[in-house]
């Protein structure tokens, strides 16, 4: 599937620096997966098109926009969003993208 990326949570996003990613990992106490970072660093805050997709084990998922590593806007910053959602998470899954629908897409991370 081909995915196109458009301005979403932040306008004209530039790739996230390694320094900002490492800061977010320290604050969250996790190491983000390389496959996630390959997309999230380059397309931080962007909206994918299409936003809906089929899940490998059935069902459908959606992503409104990727969370970002910038300080602003705060509501869509990865640390702010995950910290606020952490009480709803179990095990090693954190809801990293902002979903367009009612489902969340868990992304597995490695604990430090």
N, C-alpha and C positions, 0 to 999 in steps of 0.2 A: 504494500500500500504506500502510495506517495503522500507525504504530509507537507503542507505549506504552513508557514508561520507568519502571524500578523501581530501588530501591537495589541497588548491585552492589559495586564495589570500595570505595566509601565510603558511609556512612549519611547520609541527609538532605543530599545535596550541594546547595550553592548555586552559582549561576553563577560561573565563573572570572573574576577581575578582569583588566582589560587589563594591569595591572602584572605579574601572574603569567604571563600568556601571553607578554608581551614578554621576561620573564626566561627562560622556557623556550626561546623562539626564539634568544635570544643564546647560551644554553648549548649548544644544538644546532647553532648556526651556520646556521639555515635560517629561512625565512619560511613559516609554515604557510598553507595555502590558505584563502581566505575561506569557501568552501563547507564545508570541514571544521570551521572555527572556529564557524560558525553553529550547528552541532550540538554540537560538543565543549565549547564554553564553557558552554552552557546545561545540557547533560546530562553533565557530566564525571563519570566513574566509574560511570555508570548502566548497567543492563542493558536492552537493547532486547527487546521482544516483538513480533513473532517474532524469534528470533535467527538463523534461517536464511533465505536469500534466493537467488534465481536471479541469476547474473551475466550481463551483457549479451551476452557472446560464448559463452555456454554454461557449464555447470557450476553448482555451488552454492557459496555462501560462508556463513560464520557469524561472529557476533560475540558473545562472552560478555559483555564489558563494555567501555566506552570507557575509555581511560587518562585520567588527571586531572592537574591542575596544582598540586594541594596537596602539601605536604611529606610527609604521611603518609596512607595507608600507602605506604611507600617502594617496595614491589614493583610497584605499579601506577601509579606516578608516570611521566608521559610522558618526562621527561628520563632517569630511571633505566632505564626499559625500552628506549628507543630507543638510548641510549648502550651498553647491554649487547648490543643486537642489531645495532649498526652494522657489526660485522665480517661479518655475513651479508648485508648490503644491497649492492646494486650500483646505480650510477647515482644517480637522485634518488628512489628509492622507500624509504620507511621503514614498518615495520609498526606502525601507531599503535593500532589496537584490539587487545585481547586476544581471540583467536579461541576459539570454542567447540569447533571441530573441528580437523582437521589442516591446514587451509589458512590462509594469512595474507592479509589484505586490504591490498595496498599503497596507500598514499596519497602522491601526488606533492607535493613541496614545492619551493619556489624557493630556490636557494642565495643567500646574501647576497653 
